[in-house]
Amino acid sequence: MTTTTKKSVATVTPVKEVETKKAEIMSYVLTMPDGTIIEGSTSIRQFQANEVKKFQNSGFQVKVSNGNYSGNIMIIDGLKQVRL
């Protein structure tokens, strides 16, 4: 009985570096009335377009919760507003 073993050869093709924009990150630290501290970060995103007023905003939005406290943080970047 003869066994044949084949060596597998992996080839690596270099990938072109794609120029990407650096993600804009917002970090936050919240101190609640009971002393609880919530830390985190979120990246910028586009919000739903306002078809009536003909513009679209971008900004930061994150839901935070810890124990008895929960809510949303929303910050709009007025410089990134786009007219439709």
PyRosetta script that sets phi, psi and omega in degrees:
from pyrosetta import init, pose_from_sequence

init()
pose = pose_from_sequence("MTTTTKKSVATVTPVKEVETKKAEIMSYVLTMPDGTIIEGSTSIRQFQANEVKKFQNSGFQVKVSNGNYSGNIMIIDGLKQVRL")
pose.set_psi(1, 128.8)
pose.set_omega(1, -178.1)
pose.set_phi(2, -115.8)
pose.set_psi(2, 132.0)
pose.set_omega(2, 176.0)
pose.set_phi(3, -111.6)
pose.set_psi(3, 137.2)
pose.set_omega(3, 178.4)
pose.set_phi(4, -113.0)
pose.set_psi(4, 129.4)
pose.set_omega(4, 177.4)
pose.set_phi(5, -111.3)
pose.set_psi(5, 131.6)
pose.set_omega(5, 176.3)
pose.set_phi(6, -106.2)
pose.set_psi(6, 136.8)
pose.set_omega(6, 175.7)
pose.set_phi(7, -85.7)
pose.set_psi(7, 131.3)
pose.set_omega(7, 177.2)
pose.set_phi(8, -90.9)
pose.set_psi(8, 137.4)
pose.set_omega(8, -178.6)
pose.set_phi(9, -116.0)
pose.set_psi(9, 124.4)
pose.set_omega(9, 178.7)
pose.set_phi(10, -96.8)
pose.set_psi(10, 132.4)
pose.set_omega(10, 176.2)
pose.set_phi(11, -107.2)
pose.set_psi(11, 140.2)
pose.set_omega(11, -179.9)
pose.set_phi(12, -113.6)
pose.set_psi(12, 121.9)
pose.set_omega(12, 177.9)
pose.set_phi(13, -100.7)
pose.set_psi(13, 125.3)
pose.set_omega(13, 178.9)
pose.set_phi(14, -64.6)
pose.set_psi(14, 138.1)
pose.set_omega(14, -179.9)
pose.set_phi(15, -99.2)
pose.set_psi(15, 135.0)
pose.set_omega(15, 177.7)
pose.set_phi(16, -66.1)
pose.set_psi(16, 139.7)
pose.set_omega(16, 176.9)
pose.set_phi(17, -74.3)
pose.set_psi(17, 127.2)
pose.set_omega(17, 179.5)
pose.set_phi(18, -96.2)
pose.set_psi(18, 130.9)
pose.set_omega(18, 179.4)
pose.set_phi(19, -73.0)
pose.set_psi(19, 119.8)
pose.set_omega(19, 179.4)
pose.set_phi(20, -120.7)
pose.set_psi(20, 149.3)
pose.set_omega(20, 176.7)
pose.set_phi(21, -75.1)
pose.set_psi(21, 142.1)
pose.set_omega(21, 176.5)
pose.set_phi(22, -70.7)
pose.set_psi(22, 127.7)
pose.set_omega(22, -179.2)
pose.set_phi(23, -64.9)
pose.set_psi(23, 134.0)
pose.set_omega(23, 177.6)
pose.set_phi(24, -83.7)
pose.set_psi(24, 123.1)
pose.set_omega(24, -176.4)
pose.set_phi(25, -115.7)
pose.set_psi(25, 137.1)
pose.set_omega(25, 173.4)
pose.set_phi(26, -111.7)
pose.set_psi(26, 125.4)
pose.set_omega(26, 175.1)
pose.set_phi(27, -102.7)
pose.set_psi(27, 146.7)
pose.set_omega(27, -179.5)
pose.set_phi(28, -140.5)
pose.set_psi(28, 151.9)
pose.set_omega(28, 174.2)
pose.set_phi(29, -133.9)
pose.set_psi(29, 119.1)
pose.set_omega(29, 179.0)
pose.set_phi(30, -112.6)
pose.set_psi(30, 133.8)
pose.set_omega(30, 174.7)
pose.set_phi(31, -112.4)
pose.set_psi(31, 116.9)
pose.set_omega(31, -178.0)
pose.set_phi(32, -83.1)
pose.set_psi(32, 161.9)
pose.set_omega(32, -179.2)
pose.set_phi(33, -56.1)
pose.set_psi(33, -28.9)
pose.set_omega(33, 179.7)
pose.set_phi(34, -86.5)
pose.set_psi(34, 4.3)
pose.set_omega(34, 178.7)
pose.set_phi(35, 95.5)
pose.set_psi(35, -6.6)
pose.set_omega(35, 178.0)
pose.set_phi(36, -64.9)
pose.set_psi(36, 136.1)
pose.set_omega(36, 178.9)
pose.set_phi(37, -114.0)
pose.set_psi(37, 128.8)
pose.set_omega(37, 177.6)
pose.set_phi(38, -114.7)
pose.set_psi(38, 125.0)
pose.set_omega(38, 178.4)
pose.set_phi(39, -120.7)
pose.set_psi(39, 147.6)
pose.set_omega(39, 177.4)
pose.set_phi(40, -177.0)
pose.set_psi(40, -173.1)
pose.set_omega(40, 177.0)
pose.set_phi(41, -152.2)
pose.set_psi(41, 159.3)
pose.set_omega(41, 178.4)
pose.set_phi(42, -149.7)
pose.set_psi(42, 155.8)
pose.set_omega(42, -179.5)
pose.set_phi(43, -101.7)
pose.set_psi(43, 162.0)
pose.set_omega(43, -178.3)
pose.set_phi(44, -70.7)
pose.set_psi(44, 149.0)
pose.set_omega(44, 177.9)
pose.set_phi(45, -149.2)
pose.set_psi(45, 163.9)
pose.set_omega(45, 176.5)
pose.set_phi(46, -90.1)
pose.set_psi(46, 137.0)
pose.set_omega(46, 176.3)
pose.set_phi(47, -89.6)
pose.set_psi(47, 168.5)
pose.set_omega(47, 179.4)
pose.set_phi(48, -61.2)
pose.set_psi(48, 140.4)
pose.set_omega(48, -178.6)
pose.set_phi(49, -68.3)
pose.set_psi(49, 143.0)
pose.set_omega(49, 174.8)
pose.set_phi(50, -94.0)
pose.set_psi(50, 98.3)
pose.set_omega(50, -175.8)
pose.set_phi(51, -68.1)
pose.set_psi(51, -31.4)
pose.set_omega(51, -178.4)
pose.set_phi(52, -69.1)
pose.set_psi(52, -47.9)
pose.set_omega(52, -177.9)
pose.set_phi(53, -91.7)
pose.set_psi(53, -1.9)
pose.set_omega(53, 174.0)
pose.set_phi(54, 60.9)
pose.set_psi(54, 52.0)
pose.set_omega(54, 173.7)
pose.set_phi(55, -152.6)
pose.set_psi(55, 164.4)
pose.set_omega(55, 176.2)
pose.set_phi(56, -136.7)
pose.set_psi(56, 131.7)
pose.set_omega(56, 179.6)
pose.set_phi(57, -101.3)
pose.set_psi(57, 157.3)
pose.set_omega(57, 170.7)
pose.set_phi(58, -122.9)
pose.set_psi(58, 156.1)
pose.set_omega(58, 178.6)
pose.set_phi(59, 174.9)
pose.set_psi(59, -159.3)
pose.set_omega(59, -176.4)
pose.set_phi(60, -117.7)
pose.set_psi(60, 137.1)
pose.set_omega(60, 176.9)
pose.set_phi(61, -147.1)
pose.set_psi(61, 132.7)
pose.set_omega(61, 179.7)
pose.set_phi(62, -150.2)
pose.set_psi(62, 143.7)
pose.set_omega(62, 174.6)
pose.set_phi(63, -94.0)
pose.set_psi(63, 132.7)
pose.set_omega(63, 178.3)
pose.set_phi(64, -121.1)
pose.set_psi(64, 143.7)
pose.set_omega(64, 175.6)
pose.set_phi(65, -157.4)
pose.set_psi(65, 146.9)
pose.set_omega(65, 178.3)
pose.set_phi(66, -166.0)
pose.set_psi(66, 114.4)
pose.set_omega(66, 179.3)
pose.set_phi(67, 62.1)
pose.set_psi(67, -121.3)
pose.set_omega(67, -177.6)
pose.set_phi(68, -82.3)
pose.set_psi(68, -7.0)
pose.set_omega(68, -174.2)
pose.set_phi(69, -108.2)
pose.set_psi(69, 137.1)
pose.set_omega(69, 172.4)
pose.set_phi(70, -155.3)
pose.set_psi(70, 154.2)
pose.set_omega(70, 179.2)
pose.set_phi(71, 173.9)
pose.set_psi(71, -169.9)
pose.set_omega(71, -179.1)
pose.set_phi(72, -124.8)
pose.set_psi(72, 146.5)
pose.set_omega(72, 171.2)
pose.set_phi(73, -111.8)
pose.set_psi(73, 128.4)
pose.set_omega(73, 178.0)
pose.set_phi(74, -136.9)
pose.set_psi(74, 121.5)
pose.set_omega(74, 179.0)
pose.set_phi(75, -126.7)
pose.set_psi(75, 124.2)
pose.set_omega(75, -178.9)
pose.set_phi(76, -98.0)
pose.set_psi(76, 131.9)
pose.set_omega(76, 176.4)
pose.set_phi(77, -91.7)
pose.set_psi(77, 100.2)
pose.set_omega(77, -176.6)
pose.set_phi(78, -62.9)
pose.set_psi(78, -24.4)
pose.set_omega(78, 179.6)
pose.set_phi(79, -73.2)
pose.set_psi(79, -17.5)
pose.set_omega(79, -178.9)
pose.set_phi(80, -101.4)
pose.set_psi(80, 13.1)
pose.set_omega(80, 178.9)
pose.set_phi(81, -67.4)
pose.set_psi(81, 133.8)
pose.set_omega(81, -178.8)
pose.set_phi(82, -114.7)
pose.set_psi(82, 129.5)
pose.set_omega(82, 175.0)
pose.set_phi(83, -80.4)
pose.set_psi(83, 135.4)
pose.set_omega(83, 179.9)
pose.set_phi(84, -93.5)
pose.dump_pdb("model.pdb")
